[in-house]
Amino acid sequence: MHAVRDRASHPLFARMYARLSPRLELAGVAEHRRRLLAGVRGRVLEIGAGNGLCFAHYPPEVTEVAAVEPDPYLRSLALRAAQTAPVPVRVLDGVAESLPFASAQFDAAVAALVLCSVRDPRRALGELRRVLVPAGELRYYEHVVSSSRAAALAQRLMDATLWPPLAGGCHMARDTGALIREAGFAVEREERIPAGLSASSPPLPHLIGVARLVGEGPSSPRDGSA
């Protein structure tokens, strides 16, 4: 646990991200977050909540958000953002690979711009499976490896250099869509946002999607009780 936690804390990057992220939100990321969370309901887990930029976009059908963030600086900003969120938000210390919850606790899980930087994405996705109720859904908004060979090669070269330690553990060439499917989720809808589509689009190709546990049917959301 301590090794994972140490690698999940990046003090310099956390401060840089906190300064840069408001500009990215205005450039289109906030709209992607809004679309990501539209229609989500019940008790929700958000991993890698960062400075809490998703909080403002949760709809009133959400009864509670448990937001996990391992970096102390970003977590302090998330605690502040939780105070003005439209739904109840608890901000907790923790890492995606070892979630501090019992099994089958959440109706939905949210991963927004985080699976690129977790130490072990397969383990993190396995933990999300564990804590979701039957028919629970995964909402994801993640940058991914490019479908262009040349661009993908450039991304892999950056991952093999100093980019991950400089960028808070971020890996540019992860095929997160494939990892989600391999983890046992059935993708219900998924949109690929190409890089450079417009002035407001993110600088890398992204996915916005909804996936559900394979073999599980619809169920009613929990009442929000612990």
Number of C-alpha atoms within 10 A of each C-alpha: 9 7 8 17 17 11 16 21 19 19 14 12 16 20 12 12 17 15 11 11 15 13 12 15 16 11 14 15 19 19 13 19 22 16 14 22 21 13 12 22 20 19 24 28 27 26 27 27 26 26 23 23 20 23 25 16 18 25 16 14 14 23 19 21 25 19 27 23 26 23 23 15 18 24 23 16 16 25 17 14 18 23 13 12 16 14 19 17 25 15 21 17 15 20 22 28 21 15 18 14 14 11 14 14 20 28 26 27 26 25 20 25 20 21 27 22 20 22 20 13 20 17 15 20 22 16 19 29 23 17 21 24 21 21 19 27 26 28 23 26 26 23 30 25 22 21 11 9 10 10 14 17 14 16 20 16 14 15 18 11 10 11 16 16 15 12 17 21 21 20 24 24 20 22 17 21 21 11 15 20 16 12 19 16 22 18 18 11 11 15 11 15 19 17 14 12 12 10 9 14 18 20 14 19 19 24 21 20 19 23 23 25 20 15 10 13 10 10 11 12 20 16 12 15 8 9
